[in-house]
Amino acid sequence: LSLMLDRFDWGSGKFEVVKPLLDTSLDPETGVSRAKITGGAMKGAIIRSAYDPSVAVHKGTYYLAYECTVENGAHFGAYGTSSCVSVYHPDTRTIDFARTAVVVSGVVKPGLTWAAAIPRLLEWSGKLYLYWSAGEREQGDVTDWRVRGAELVANGSSVAIKGRDGPVPSTTSLATDLWRRQASDAVGG
């Protein structure tokens, strides 16, 4: 899955693709995704999928958060379904891969995974926050679901959860639970 920049045509009532922002298609020569982080501590990380974007402007910089998976994530401390943040340049309509990072990593253990899914950015009172859905699966069953949030701070090339430089696990104590599914709530469809 790739991120595409679309525009809504009011005349036809349809979305039109303007251009790909983050192309995760496989390069035929290398066999890996074309979306490669080019700077910062995660330089060389290869984004395999990107979807569910959110944008916020903070201190004049456009930040784009999206759900992601990273092909070589273990090398960078990023596992499973994670939340990435990139700087977006509206003038050139491009993502800055030198200012891209996995901010919240999924957690993957035998029989147990935690996702860092559906990230959302919020700029409030001069601070930037990231919220994500943390879903736990144990032996394939959803056993916990909550919405978590934490403040982001600039860390040179991109942003990170306040108190940590680099990806934090979805279960980090640096985040606050904002909503949690009660055990009696039905899960599924």
C-alpha positions as a Python dict, from the first residue, in 0.01 Angstrom:
ca = {
    (1, 'L'): (0, 0, 0),
    (2, 'S'): (127, 344, -95),
    (3, 'L'): (30, 699, -2),
    (4, 'M'): (-120, 895, -289),
    (5, 'L'): (-191, 1267, -314),
    (6, 'D'): (-546, 1307, -445),
    (7, 'R'): (-764, 1602, -525),
    (8, 'F'): (-1141, 1616, -525),
    (9, 'D'): (-1300, 1729, -852),
    (10, 'W'): (-1621, 1903, -749),
    (11, 'G'): (-1755, 1891, -1106),
    (12, 'S'): (-1736, 1514, -1142),
    (13, 'G'): (-1773, 1438, -770),
    (14, 'K'): (-1468, 1209, -787),
    (15, 'F'): (-1117, 1198, -648),
    (16, 'E'): (-833, 1227, -897),
    (17, 'V'): (-479, 1107, -833),
    (18, 'V'): (-233, 1397, -842),
    (19, 'K'): (79, 1190, -774),
    (20, 'P'): (222, 918, -551),
    (21, 'L'): (369, 1058, -228),
    (22, 'L'): (520, 742, -88),
    (23, 'D'): (566, 465, -345),
    (24, 'T'): (602, 123, -183),
    (25, 'S'): (599, -69, -512),
    (26, 'L'): (886, -313, -551),
    (27, 'D'): (1190, -202, -746),
    (28, 'P'): (1240, -473, -1011),
    (29, 'E'): (1620, -458, -972),
    (30, 'T'): (1634, -493, -592),
    (31, 'G'): (1302, -661, -516),
    (32, 'V'): (1238, -424, -223),
    (33, 'S'): (1010, -126, -172),
    (34, 'R'): (1109, 204, -335),
    (35, 'A'): (1027, 393, -10),
    (36, 'K'): (1359, 421, 171),
    (37, 'I'): (1441, 656, 459),
    (38, 'T'): (1742, 863, 351),
    (39, 'G'): (1845, 1045, 669),
    (40, 'G'): (1851, 1049, 1046),
    (41, 'A'): (1883, 755, 1281),
    (42, 'M'): (1657, 541, 1060),
    (43, 'K'): (1855, 598, 739),
    (44, 'G'): (1824, 283, 529),
    (45, 'A'): (1491, 168, 672),
    (46, 'I'): (1263, 44, 393),
    (47, 'I'): (892, 125, 428),
    (48, 'R'): (691, -168, 288),
    (49, 'S'): (341, -29, 341),
    (50, 'A'): (191, 310, 425),
    (51, 'Y'): (-176, 395, 476),
    (52, 'D'): (-427, 583, 699),
    (53, 'P'): (-253, 926, 685),
    (54, 'S'): (-307, 1228, 910),
    (55, 'V'): (-159, 1578, 868),
    (56, 'A'): (-90, 1861, 1114),
    (57, 'V'): (101, 2186, 1086),
    (58, 'H'): (330, 2259, 1378),
    (59, 'K'): (552, 2569, 1393),
    (60, 'G'): (521, 2611, 1017),
    (61, 'T'): (619, 2250, 935),
    (62, 'Y'): (372, 2004, 785),
    (63, 'Y'): (390, 1663, 951),
    (64, 'L'): (233, 1353, 799),
    (65, 'A'): (165, 1050, 1021),
    (66, 'Y'): (64, 716, 873),
    (67, 'E'): (41, 351, 960),
    (68, 'C'): (345, 167, 826),
    (69, 'T'): (542, -155, 819),
    (70, 'V'): (918, -163, 766),
    (71, 'E'): (1089, -446, 573),
    (72, 'N'): (1411, -427, 770),
    (73, 'G'): (1249, -288, 1083),
    (74, 'A'): (1420, -514, 1336),
    (75, 'H'): (1748, -339, 1259),
    (76, 'F'): (1587, -9, 1368),
    (77, 'G'): (1368, -131, 1655),
    (78, 'A'): (1047, -123, 1447),
    (79, 'Y'): (825, -432, 1442),
    (80, 'G'): (489, -515, 1289),
    (81, 'T'): (223, -250, 1239),
    (82, 'S'): (383, 80, 1338),
    (83, 'S'): (324, 456, 1314),
    (84, 'C'): (558, 663, 1095),
    (85, 'V'): (591, 1041, 1073),
    (86, 'S'): (736, 1233, 778),
    (87, 'V'): (782, 1599, 699),
    (88, 'Y'): (564, 1699, 402),
    (89, 'H'): (651, 1988, 171),
    (90, 'P'): (326, 2136, 30),
    (91, 'D'): (510, 2357, -219),
    (92, 'T'): (669, 2059, -398),
    (93, 'R'): (404, 1809, -285),
    (94, 'T'): (669, 1569, -161),
    (95, 'I'): (758, 1372, 149),
    (96, 'D'): (1103, 1437, 290),
    (97, 'F'): (1255, 1089, 331),
    (98, 'A'): (1552, 1240, 515),
    (99, 'R'): (1303, 1359, 779),
    (100, 'T'): (1101, 1040, 816),
    (101, 'A'): (1098, 796, 1108),
    (102, 'V'): (904, 521, 1279),
    (103, 'V'): (783, 696, 1595),
    (104, 'V'): (579, 417, 1754),
    (105, 'S'): (658, 53, 1684),
    (106, 'G'): (431, -244, 1705),
    (107, 'V'): (526, -519, 1950),
    (108, 'V'): (575, -870, 1815),
    (109, 'K'): (633, -1167, 2046),
    (110, 'P'): (548, -1536, 2000),
    (111, 'G'): (168, -1559, 2014),
    (112, 'L'): (127, -1189, 2106),
    (113, 'T'): (130, -869, 1900),
    (114, 'W'): (48, -506, 1974),
    (115, 'A'): (-22, -273, 1680),
    (116, 'A'): (50, 99, 1663),
    (117, 'A'): (-229, 164, 1415),
    (118, 'I'): (-434, 453, 1275),
    (119, 'P'): (-203, 737, 1388),
    (120, 'R'): (-349, 1085, 1419),
    (121, 'L'): (-166, 1414, 1469),
    (122, 'L'): (-297, 1706, 1672),
    (123, 'E'): (-137, 2047, 1719),
    (124, 'W'): (-267, 2204, 2042),
    (125, 'S'): (-143, 2503, 2240),
    (126, 'G'): (189, 2510, 2056),
    (127, 'K'): (258, 2137, 2107),
    (128, 'L'): (234, 1844, 1867),
    (129, 'Y'): (70, 1519, 1975),
    (130, 'L'): (40, 1174, 1820),
    (131, 'Y'): (-251, 940, 1897),
    (132, 'W'): (-271, 579, 1785),
    (133, 'S'): (-482, 269, 1831),
    (134, 'A'): (-298, 3, 2027),
    (135, 'G'): (-453, -332, 1957),
    (136, 'E'): (-338, -654, 2121),
    (137, 'R'): (-380, -993, 1957),
    (138, 'E'): (-310, -1303, 2156),
    (139, 'Q'): (-312, -1633, 1966),
    (140, 'G'): (-502, -1451, 1688),
    (141, 'D'): (-781, -1311, 1909),
    (142, 'V'): (-818, -940, 1992),
    (143, 'T'): (-770, -926, 2369),
    (144, 'D'): (-720, -552, 2423),
    (145, 'W'): (-787, -234, 2228),
    (146, 'R'): (-711, 118, 2338),
    (147, 'V'): (-631, 465, 2206),
    (148, 'R'): (-300, 604, 2332),
    (149, 'G'): (-137, 943, 2296),
    (150, 'A'): (192, 1121, 2360),
    (151, 'E'): (360, 1453, 2290),
    (152, 'L'): (605, 1468, 2000),
    (153, 'V'): (926, 1672, 2005),
    (154, 'A'): (1176, 1755, 1733),
    (155, 'N'): (1481, 1529, 1742),
    (156, 'G'): (1694, 1679, 1466),
    (157, 'S'): (1579, 1522, 1144),
    (158, 'S'): (1220, 1433, 1240),
    (159, 'V'): (1014, 1396, 1559),
    (160, 'A'): (999, 1143, 1841),
    (161, 'I'): (787, 1074, 2147),
    (162, 'K'): (891, 1315, 2423),
    (163, 'G'): (1138, 1140, 2650),
    (164, 'R'): (1279, 905, 2386),
    (165, 'D'): (1489, 940, 2074),
    (166, 'G'): (1385, 665, 1834),
    (167, 'P'): (1083, 435, 1809),
    (168, 'V'): (893, 349, 2125),
    (169, 'P'): (681, 33, 2157),
    (170, 'S'): (306, 75, 2127),
    (171, 'T'): (285, -20, 2496),
    (172, 'T'): (529, 252, 2611),
    (173, 'S'): (489, 410, 2954),
    (174, 'L'): (563, 747, 2786),
    (175, 'A'): (208, 744, 2642),
    (176, 'T'): (-127, 793, 2809),
    (177, 'D'): (-431, 571, 2756),
    (178, 'L'): (-716, 793, 2638),
    (179, 'W'): (-974, 523, 2581),
    (180, 'R'): (-976, 152, 2650),
    (181, 'R'): (-1221, -113, 2542),
    (182, 'Q'): (-1383, -273, 2843),
    (183, 'A'): (-1369, -651, 2871),
    (184, 'S'): (-1748, -664, 2836),
    (185, 'D'): (-1743, -471, 2504),
    (186, 'A'): (-1796, -680, 2193),
    (187, 'V'): (-1506, -688, 1946),
    (188, 'G'): (-1546, -785, 1584),
    (189, 'G'): (-1816, -755, 1332),
}
